[in-house]
Amino acid sequence: MAAGRRRAAGLALLYGLAFVLLGEVARANVAEEQKQMFDEEGIQRGSFLNGQWVSDPTHGAPDRCATSTEEKDALKAIYNKMGGDGWTTKWDLGKCPCLHQWHGVVCDAQGHIVSLDLSQNGLTGTIASEFAGLKWLNSLKLYANALTGCIPTFFGELPNLQTLYLQNNQLVGSVPHSVANLPYLV
């Protein structure tokens, strides 16, 4: 009898292990399918969308974007006004800057643009006024491009700005008081 119980316990253990292994294989297949979907969509594996974690984005939803319309429109205008078609690393304006990780764009958990590093990227012309629409921006790096004109006063409208790198451009004039007086600018 004891041998029979041991055999039954051994079989139960064996079936249990097989069930666990099959479950792991099924989970691995789902994970691989999800990874392939993210790769095809160009989306990082899990992202925040307006403060909610998104790990399975809907296919064919072009308006699904973590970034507000205002901030995305500001980025599009910056791209168009500052020679985006000639940039070293271009943006795909049809995609979401946060979910698709546009070059140089860093977003917070709510989808706000908090950092923009477009240094050494072939930007041209004057600094676009649409930067003023990126109210959550705390770091802006535009150094080593071909920017012209004056340092704009509207940078003073970015209350969270801590870092502003504009060197190695063709900018003229002095730093406006509104910019120099920003509370967090170092």
Contacts in CASP RR format, 6 or more apart in sequence:
PFRMAT RR
TARGET T0000
AUTHOR 0000-0000-0000
METHOD contacts of the structure
MODEL  1
MAAGRRRAAGLALLYGLAFVLLGEVARANVAEEQKQMFDEEGIQRGSFLN
GQWVSDPTHGAPDRCATSTEEKDALKAIYNKMGGDGWTTKWDLGKCPCLH
QWHGVVCDAQGHIVSLDLSQNGLTGTIASEFAGLKWLNSLKLYANALTGC
IPTFFGELPNLQTLYLQNNQLVGSVPHSVANLPYLV
34 45 0 8 1.000
34 55 0 8 1.000
34 56 0 8 1.000
35 45 0 8 1.000
37 56 0 8 1.000
37 59 0 8 1.000
38 44 0 8 1.000
38 45 0 8 1.000
38 46 0 8 1.000
38 57 0 8 1.000
41 57 0 8 1.000
41 59 0 8 1.000
42 95 0 8 1.000
42 100 0 8 1.000
43 57 0 8 1.000
43 99 0 8 1.000
43 100 0 8 1.000
44 99 0 8 1.000
44 100 0 8 1.000
44 101 0 8 1.000
45 55 0 8 1.000
46 53 0 8 1.000
46 54 0 8 1.000
46 55 0 8 1.000
47 53 0 8 1.000
47 54 0 8 1.000
47 57 0 8 1.000
47 66 0 8 1.000
47 98 0 8 1.000
47 99 0 8 1.000
48 54 0 8 1.000
48 66 0 8 1.000
48 98 0 8 1.000
48 107 0 8 1.000
48 109 0 8 1.000
48 110 0 8 1.000
48 111 0 8 1.000
49 57 0 8 1.000
49 64 0 8 1.000
49 65 0 8 1.000
49 66 0 8 1.000
49 99 0 8 1.000
49 111 0 8 1.000
50 66 0 8 1.000
50 110 0 8 1.000
50 111 0 8 1.000
51 66 0 8 1.000
51 109 0 8 1.000
51 110 0 8 1.000
51 111 0 8 1.000
54 66 0 8 1.000
54 99 0 8 1.000
57 64 0 8 1.000
57 99 0 8 1.000
58 64 0 8 1.000
62 94 0 8 1.000
64 96 0 8 1.000
64 99 0 8 1.000
65 72 0 8 1.000
65 96 0 8 1.000
65 97 0 8 1.000
65 98 0 8 1.000
65 99 0 8 1.000
66 96 0 8 1.000
66 98 0 8 1.000
66 99 0 8 1.000
66 107 0 8 1.000
66 110 0 8 1.000
66 111 0 8 1.000
67 75 0 8 1.000
67 96 0 8 1.000
67 97 0 8 1.000
67 98 0 8 1.000
67 107 0 8 1.000
67 111 0 8 1.000
67 112 0 8 1.000
67 113 0 8 1.000
68 111 0 8 1.000
68 112 0 8 1.000
70 133 0 8 1.000
71 97 0 8 1.000
71 111 0 8 1.000
71 112 0 8 1.000
71 113 0 8 1.000
71 133 0 8 1.000
71 134 0 8 1.000
71 136 0 8 1.000
72 96 0 8 1.000
72 97 0 8 1.000
73 130 0 8 1.000
74 130 0 8 1.000
74 131 0 8 1.000
74 133 0 8 1.000
74 134 0 8 1.000
75 91 0 8 1.000
75 97 0 8 1.000
75 102 0 8 1.000
75 105 0 8 1.000
75 113 0 8 1.000
75 130 0 8 1.000
75 134 0 8 1.000
76 93 0 8 1.000
77 128 0 8 1.000
77 130 0 8 1.000
78 128 0 8 1.000
78 130 0 8 1.000
78 131 0 8 1.000
79 87 0 8 1.000
79 91 0 8 1.000
79 93 0 8 1.000
81 125 0 8 1.000
81 128 0 8 1.000
81 130 0 8 1.000
82 123 0 8 1.000
82 124 0 8 1.000
82 125 0 8 1.000
82 127 0 8 1.000
82 128 0 8 1.000
82 147 0 8 1.000
83 122 0 8 1.000
83 123 0 8 1.000
83 124 0 8 1.000
83 125 0 8 1.000
84 90 0 8 1.000
84 91 0 8 1.000
84 123 0 8 1.000
86 122 0 8 1.000
86 124 0 8 1.000
87 118 0 8 1.000
87 121 0 8 1.000
87 122 0 8 1.000
87 123 0 8 1.000
88 120 0 8 1.000
88 121 0 8 1.000
88 122 0 8 1.000
89 103 0 8 1.000
89 104 0 8 1.000
89 121 0 8 1.000
90 103 0 8 1.000
91 97 0 8 1.000
91 102 0 8 1.000
91 103 0 8 1.000
91 105 0 8 1.000
92 100 0 8 1.000
92 102 0 8 1.000
95 102 0 8 1.000
97 105 0 8 1.000
97 107 0 8 1.000
97 113 0 8 1.000
98 105 0 8 1.000
98 107 0 8 1.000
98 111 0 8 1.000
98 113 0 8 1.000
103 118 0 8 1.000
103 121 0 8 1.000
104 115 0 8 1.000
104 116 0 8 1.000
104 117 0 8 1.000
104 118 0 8 1.000
105 113 0 8 1.000
105 115 0 8 1.000
105 116 0 8 1.000
106 113 0 8 1.000
106 114 0 8 1.000
106 115 0 8 1.000
106 116 0 8 1.000
106 117 0 8 1.000
106 139 0 8 1.000
107 113 0 8 1.000
107 114 0 8 1.000
108 114 0 8 1.000
108 136 0 8 1.000
112 135 0 8 1.000
112 136 0 8 1.000
113 134 0 8 1.000
113 136 0 8 1.000
113 137 0 8 1.000
114 136 0 8 1.000
114 137 0 8 1.000
114 138 0 8 1.000
114 139 0 8 1.000
114 160 0 8 1.000
115 137 0 8 1.000
115 138 0 8 1.000
115 139 0 8 1.000
115 140 0 8 1.000
116 134 0 8 1.000
116 137 0 8 1.000
116 139 0 8 1.000
116 140 0 8 1.000
116 141 0 8 1.000
117 139 0 8 1.000
117 141 0 8 1.000
118 141 0 8 1.000
118 142 0 8 1.000
118 145 0 8 1.000
119 141 0 8 1.000
119 142 0 8 1.000
119 143 0 8 1.000
119 144 0 8 1.000
119 145 0 8 1.000
119 165 0 8 1.000
120 143 0 8 1.000
120 144 0 8 1.000
120 145 0 8 1.000
121 145 0 8 1.000
122 145 0 8 1.000
122 146 0 8 1.000
123 142 0 8 1.000
123 145 0 8 1.000
123 146 0 8 1.000
123 147 0 8 1.000
124 145 0 8 1.000
124 146 0 8 1.000
124 147 0 8 1.000
124 148 0 8 1.000
125 146 0 8 1.000
125 147 0 8 1.000
125 148 0 8 1.000
125 149 0 8 1.000
126 147 0 8 1.000
126 148 0 8 1.000
126 149 0 8 1.000
126 152 0 8 1.000
127 142 0 8 1.000
127 147 0 8 1.000
127 149 0 8 1.000
127 151 0 8 1.000
127 152 0 8 1.000
129 152 0 8 1.000
129 154 0 8 1.000
131 137 0 8 1.000
131 140 0 8 1.000
131 152 0 8 1.000
131 154 0 8 1.000
131 155 0 8 1.000
131 158 0 8 1.000
132 154 0 8 1.000
132 155 0 8 1.000
132 157 0 8 1.000
132 158 0 8 1.000
133 157 0 8 1.000
134 158 0 8 1.000
135 157 0 8 1.000
135 158 0 8 1.000
135 159 0 8 1.000
135 160 0 8 1.000
136 160 0 8 1.000
137 158 0 8 1.000
137 160 0 8 1.000
137 161 0 8 1.000
138 160 0 8 1.000
138 161 0 8 1.000
138 162 0 8 1.000
138 163 0 8 1.000
138 184 0 8 1.000
139 161 0 8 1.000
139 162 0 8 1.000
139 163 0 8 1.000
140 155 0 8 1.000
140 158 0 8 1.000
140 161 0 8 1.000
140 163 0 8 1.000
140 164 0 8 1.000
140 165 0 8 1.000
141 163 0 8 1.000
141 165 0 8 1.000
142 165 0 8 1.000
142 166 0 8 1.000
142 169 0 8 1.000
143 165 0 8 1.000
143 166 0 8 1.000
143 167 0 8 1.000
143 168 0 8 1.000
143 169 0 8 1.000
144 167 0 8 1.000
144 168 0 8 1.000
144 169 0 8 1.000
145 168 0 8 1.000
145 169 0 8 1.000
146 169 0 8 1.000
146 170 0 8 1.000
147 166 0 8 1.000
147 169 0 8 1.000
147 170 0 8 1.000
147 171 0 8 1.000
148 169 0 8 1.000
148 170 0 8 1.000
148 171 0 8 1.000
148 172 0 8 1.000
149 170 0 8 1.000
149 171 0 8 1.000
149 172 0 8 1.000
150 171 0 8 1.000
150 172 0 8 1.000
150 173 0 8 1.000
150 176 0 8 1.000
151 166 0 8 1.000
151 171 0 8 1.000
151 173 0 8 1.000
151 174 0 8 1.000
151 175 0 8 1.000
151 176 0 8 1.000
151 179 0 8 1.000
152 176 0 8 1.000
153 176 0 8 1.000
153 178 0 8 1.000
153 179 0 8 1.000
154 178 0 8 1.000
155 161 0 8 1.000
155 164 0 8 1.000
155 176 0 8 1.000
155 178 0 8 1.000
155 179 0 8 1.000
155 182 0 8 1.000
156 176 0 8 1.000
156 178 0 8 1.000
156 179 0 8 1.000
156 181 0 8 1.000
156 182 0 8 1.000
157 178 0 8 1.000
158 182 0 8 1.000
159 182 0 8 1.000
159 183 0 8 1.000
159 184 0 8 1.000
160 184 0 8 1.000
161 182 0 8 1.000
161 184 0 8 1.000
161 185 0 8 1.000
162 184 0 8 1.000
162 185 0 8 1.000
162 186 0 8 1.000
163 185 0 8 1.000
163 186 0 8 1.000
164 179 0 8 1.000
164 185 0 8 1.000
179 185 0 8 1.000
END
